Amino acid sequence: MTLTSVKDPAVSEAPVSPPKAAKPPQDRSGYLFILPWFIGMAFTIIPFFASLYLAFTDYNLLNVPNWIGLENFAEMFSDDTWWQSVKVTFIYTFVSVPLSLAAALGVAMLLNRGVRGLPVYRAIFYLPSLLGGSVALVLLWRYIFGLNGIVNAFLGFFGIDKISWTSDPDHALTTLIILHIWTFGSPMVIFLAGLKQIPSMYYEAAAIDGANKWQQFRKITLPLLSPIIFFNLIQSLISSFQTFTQGFIFSGGKGGPANSTMFYNLYLYKQGFEQFHMGYASAMAWMLLIIIAAFTGLNFLLAKRWVHYDN
Amino acid sequence: MTTDESYLERVGNSRRKRFTKHLLLCLVSIVMLYPLLWLVSSSLKPSGIVFKDLSLWPAEWDFSNYTEGWTALQFPFDLYLVNSVVIVVLSIIGNLLSCSLAAYAFARLNFRGRKLFFALTLGTMMLPGHVLLVPQYIVFAKLGWLNTYFPLIVPNFLATSAFYIFLMVQFIRSLPKELDEAARIDGAGTFRIFWSVILPLCKPAFATTAIFTFISTWNEFFSPLLYLTEQELYTVPLAVRQFIDSEGQSQWGQMFAMSFVSLAPVIGFFIAGQKYLVKGIATTGLK
């Protein structure tokens, strides 16, 4: 009782006002406001556990699901295409996420501190990140990197022979990694907002003490920006593990050439909705959840070493 | 003298630095824009010369790719555009309504379980969507909703986008509480306060939500692919995708033309709503 009155000086100064105003009343109407949310949440939680159950069955949309224990998971480990999809997704994620975050941070730092024309540059860099996941853009990418596309024409100026980017299993994924890096704009905007919050007096003080640009970056920018770098890293990892459209459109839905663009979720889709191995697809989805949770958890553990929070 | 010289040198240095900076930024800009400019330019060239003529400026402007591409698929392209617009508009309305209701409750109302529910919402942001895929598909199939727009629209009316709820909660929390209290003293009920006091102030958060919903729904490929198998229900991305199968040279130009038609609304909305977009993603990153 005393605590609330201390917290709210208006009440203690004006004892005339009804005591109700001291604390917002328990408002049951809150449940009415979240009624749609409640149904939506039920439609998330129930499928969540249903798919966990299906992961242990041989469900194929036609028959009643039979409990088969860990068989789906055992099958996964002996399924070469599954391993391939893990490999493709891991390479894609662990190459393109760091590179695109580095590009985002680098360009954000170039743009920081009042470059003339900043809104224009920011718009130009941000726009691709809104288009990168669209069907039209992935299609376009196939032709830009086509045998007679502009990339090969450009390389031709330097005397480099034509590379079959789209049909050579060694290069197809590289093309999609470049597409991912091309969309660095959305983490860049977040970095820009974060950089703006670092007081410029820190840099001035460091400069007076004789710190060079690199030292300033290491000792001021990186630590103060680390929570935002961490946020961007987690976000990018989670979404990158779930890449689908890029692989599907690039390979015409086949994951080729030679399964080199067989992303995890593309394989899951093929298993579930082309072969109707719904049990296997559910098991795969849960396996991906475990993988994502493991990497996110690992990042949170490692964060203690490099992420600095103000207080 | 010496101070003058070093001053001049410094000015010269910083000018050179500024120049290199702009040069670098312009180079990056070219790399970022080139693919899009190439798309537009290729869509205006006769198909035969797309890969022979690498210049960005078409020697002659040829709009036949647009007129022919428009009717190249089973249905004229405006059908796909209308389909997409219907889904997008309803999705925006659904998200604005359901997410603002939930966000107001989470930000302002005091009821049991509020914190737990909000934490649950944030938790779903991390959940990979495919975990829910199979059971949701089965439910939609049992409801007879395959080849309808319900699976694409109804979830938006059920506040399933945690991101937008989060955005609005942050926004409502930043509004002064005195507003609610003043309205309550004037005799307004909770719903009245929400509707007449809070909602009108939420316009910026609504704009951000609407633009994000527009772009993500417009580009969405997976759900339409899963739930729509009849041509006449296809959305724009499903329609554009069909140009993959047409590997013949004569159709490249048409493919580029229709690709540009599919991207143009996103580019337009981006230019119109840039302020809200940038603000929106900046706040999610910082808080």
Boltz contact constraints between the chains, C-beta under 6 A:
constraints:
  - contact:
      token1: [A, 24]
      token2: [B, 110]
      max_distance: 6.0
  - contact:
      token1: [A, 26]
      token2: [B, 110]
      max_distance: 6.0
  - contact:
      token1: [A, 27]
      token2: [B, 109]
      max_distance: 6.0
  - contact:
      token1: [A, 27]
      token2: [B, 110]
      max_distance: 6.0
  - contact:
      token1: [A, 27]
      token2: [B, 111]
      max_distance: 6.0
  - contact:
      token1: [A, 29]
      token2: [B, 190]
      max_distance: 6.0
  - contact:
      token1: [A, 30]
      token2: [B, 105]
      max_distance: 6.0
  - contact:
      token1: [A, 30]
      token2: [B, 109]
      max_distance: 6.0
  - contact:
      token1: [A, 30]
      token2: [B, 111]
      max_distance: 6.0
  - contact:
      token1: [A, 33]
      token2: [B, 101]
      max_distance: 6.0
  - contact:
      token1: [A, 33]
      token2: [B, 104]
      max_distance: 6.0
  - contact:
      token1: [A, 33]
      token2: [B, 105]
      max_distance: 6.0
  - contact:
      token1: [A, 34]
      token2: [B, 102]
      max_distance: 6.0
  - contact:
      token1: [A, 34]
      token2: [B, 105]
      max_distance: 6.0
  - contact:
      token1: [A, 36]
      token2: [B, 98]
      max_distance: 6.0
  - contact:
      token1: [A, 36]
      token2: [B, 158]
      max_distance: 6.0
  - contact:
      token1: [A, 36]
      token2: [B, 159]
      max_distance: 6.0
  - contact:
      token1: [A, 37]
      token2: [B, 102]
      max_distance: 6.0
  - contact:
      token1: [A, 37]
      token2: [B, 159]
      max_distance: 6.0
  - contact:
      token1: [A, 39]
      token2: [B, 158]
      max_distance: 6.0
  - contact:
      token1: [A, 40]
      token2: [B, 158]
      max_distance: 6.0
  - contact:
      token1: [A, 40]
      token2: [B, 159]
      max_distance: 6.0
  - contact:
      token1: [A, 40]
      token2: [B, 160]
      max_distance: 6.0
  - contact:
      token1: [A, 44]
      token2: [B, 124]
      max_distance: 6.0
  - contact:
      token1: [A, 47]
      token2: [B, 132]
      max_distance: 6.0
  - contact:
      token1: [A, 47]
      token2: [B, 135]
      max_distance: 6.0
  - contact:
      token1: [A, 47]
      token2: [B, 136]
      max_distance: 6.0
  - contact:
      token1: [A, 50]
      token2: [B, 135]
      max_distance: 6.0
  - contact:
      token1: [A, 51]
      token2: [B, 131]
      max_distance: 6.0
  - contact:
      token1: [A, 51]
      token2: [B, 134]
      max_distance: 6.0
  - contact:
      token1: [A, 51]
      token2: [B, 135]
      max_distance: 6.0
  - contact:
      token1: [A, 54]
      token2: [B, 134]
      max_distance: 6.0
  - contact:
      token1: [A, 121]
      token2: [B, 25]
      max_distance: 6.0
  - contact:
      token1: [A, 123]
      token2: [B, 274]
      max_distance: 6.0
  - contact:
      token1: [A, 124]
      token2: [B, 29]
      max_distance: 6.0
  - contact:
      token1: [A, 124]
      token2: [B, 32]
      max_distance: 6.0
  - contact:
      token1: [A, 125]
      token2: [B, 32]
      max_distance: 6.0
  - contact:
      token1: [A, 127]
      token2: [B, 270]
      max_distance: 6.0
  - contact:
      token1: [A, 128]
      token2: [B, 32]
      max_distance: 6.0
  - contact:
      token1: [A, 130]
      token2: [B, 215]
      max_distance: 6.0
  - contact:
      token1: [A, 130]
      token2: [B, 266]
      max_distance: 6.0
  - contact:
      token1: [A, 130]
      token2: [B, 270]
      max_distance: 6.0
  - contact:
      token1: [A, 131]
      token2: [B, 263]
      max_distance: 6.0
  - contact:
      token1: [A, 133]
      token2: [B, 219]
      max_distance: 6.0
  - contact:
      token1: [A, 134]
      token2: [B, 219]
      max_distance: 6.0
  - contact:
      token1: [A, 135]
      token2: [B, 221]
      max_distance: 6.0
  - contact:
      token1: [A, 135]
      token2: [B, 237]
      max_distance: 6.0
  - contact:
      token1: [A, 135]
      token2: [B, 240]
      max_distance: 6.0
  - contact:
      token1: [A, 135]
      token2: [B, 241]
      max_distance: 6.0
  - contact:
      token1: [A, 136]
      token2: [B, 240]
      max_distance: 6.0
  - contact:
      token1: [A, 136]
      token2: [B, 259]
      max_distance: 6.0
  - contact:
      token1: [A, 136]
      token2: [B, 262]
      max_distance: 6.0
  - contact:
      token1: [A, 136]
      token2: [B, 263]
      max_distance: 6.0
  - contact:
      token1: [A, 139]
      token2: [B, 259]
      max_distance: 6.0
  - contact:
      token1: [A, 140]
      token2: [B, 39]
      max_distance: 6.0
  - contact:
      token1: [A, 144]
      token2: [B, 35]
      max_distance: 6.0
  - contact:
      token1: [A, 148]
      token2: [B, 51]
      max_distance: 6.0
  - contact:
      token1: [A, 153]
      token2: [B, 54]
      max_distance: 6.0
  - contact:
      token1: [A, 186]
      token2: [B, 281]
      max_distance: 6.0
  - contact:
      token1: [A, 189]
      token2: [B, 278]
      max_distance: 6.0
  - contact:
      token1: [A, 189]
      token2: [B, 281]
      max_distance: 6.0
  - contact:
      token1: [A, 189]
      token2: [B, 282]
      max_distance: 6.0
  - contact:
      token1: [A, 190]
      token2: [B, 285]
      max_distance: 6.0
  - contact:
      token1: [A, 193]
      token2: [B, 282]
      max_distance: 6.0
  - contact:
      token1: [A, 193]
      token2: [B, 286]
      max_distance: 6.0
  - contact:
      token1: [A, 228]
      token2: [B, 285]
      max_distance: 6.0
  - contact:
      token1: [A, 231]
      token2: [B, 285]
      max_distance: 6.0
  - contact:
      token1: [A, 242]
      token2: [B, 128]
      max_distance: 6.0
  - contact:
      token1: [A, 244]
      token2: [B, 222]
      max_distance: 6.0
  - contact:
      token1: [A, 245]
      token2: [B, 221]
      max_distance: 6.0
  - contact:
      token1: [A, 252]
      token2: [B, 244]
      max_distance: 6.0
  - contact:
      token1: [A, 265]
      token2: [B, 130]
      max_distance: 6.0
  - contact:
      token1: [A, 268]
      token2: [B, 130]
      max_distance: 6.0
  - contact:
      token1: [A, 278]
      token2: [B, 134]
      max_distance: 6.0
  - contact:
      token1: [A, 281]
      token2: [B, 134]
      max_distance: 6.0
  - contact:
      token1: [A, 282]
      token2: [B, 134]
      max_distance: 6.0
  - contact:
      token1: [A, 285]
      token2: [B, 130]
      max_distance: 6.0
  - contact:
      token1: [A, 285]
      token2: [B, 131]
      max_distance: 6.0
  - contact:
      token1: [A, 288]
      token2: [B, 128]
      max_distance: 6.0
  - contact:
      token1: [A, 289]
      token2: [B, 128]
      max_distance: 6.0
  - contact:
      token1: [A, 289]
      token2: [B, 131]
      max_distance: 6.0
  - contact:
      token1: [A, 292]
      token2: [B, 128]
      max_distance: 6.0
